[in-house]
């Protein structure tokens, strides 16, 4: 870990919630996200991030608009993405969206950029999945140049060239904090290091410590590229409730049908109760009471030398009351306990 204060945040994929058994409309869920960001700030959390998806049950297809709405009702919490699918976004449009968000929020905007594990945006916006790698590499190069240079002259394969282009509103000098999302590929690790950008690990299954080699590779590659050290964060799924039993039963009820559908679509393993409980005990699900979740986050932060942990707290049809309780407990009980545990560990090193 770095010497800075360990950060905890929330990730949402804009998944539709329920309220007393009634499924909220898309519009109600959009407004709920704005409300939940306010709850996260009041609970003392550091970051609130929203993903980007184009499938039924998700309302996060216009992330910059949602974050701008949140900016107007919050004052401190930083506002980011989890992740922005850069491959199917135009870097110039993205710059304008987030330079405007940064201005509206008084310097609180940030991004996690990724290639996208869900690929619905490719046919929707007319991109070929055969260009998956090349699209991301080219667009990342342009986006970082737009952030770091005053005027940009550039040409590539997938958009029209730019000649001494100056974009407005301007971002702060050097741009906004921009992380690279890594789902497991060492090439993505090296890409983040090559650009001198922080790395956000998406750990959604299996033991988180298996990514320790990726973290080592990242730090070595940063040094070899001549870049300063950069933070490492982790994104994982979970729920916090007053007791372990309540958290385990609640998350299983809503997580199991979602993972079953994903298994059918993408060939993932079918969820069984045994596997589910193993993921809670030793894997990538952070489900439990505040003490259980805090101890697991602290252990993972130590193993992977994390500076930040983001919990994806929503899953399709999870009741809004359970979502709100997770936010409250994560901010008021889990976060201070994690920092206490990490502080105790550092004094005994």
Secondary structure by P-SEA (a helix, b strand, c coil): ccccccccbbbbcccccccccccccaaaaaaaaaaaaaaaaaacccbbbbbbbccccccccaaaaaaaaaaaacccbbbbbcccccccccaaaaaaaaaaaaaaacccbbbbbccccccaaaaaacccccaaaaaaaaaaaaaaaaacccbbbbccccbbbbccccccccccccccbbbbbbcccaaaaaaaaaabbbbbbbccccccccaaaaaaaaaaaaaaacccbbbbbbbbbbcccccaaaaaaaaaacaaaaaaaaaaacccccccaaaaaaaaaccccccccaaaaaaaaaaaaaaacccbbbbbcccccccaaaaaaaaaaacccaaaaaaaaaaaaaaac
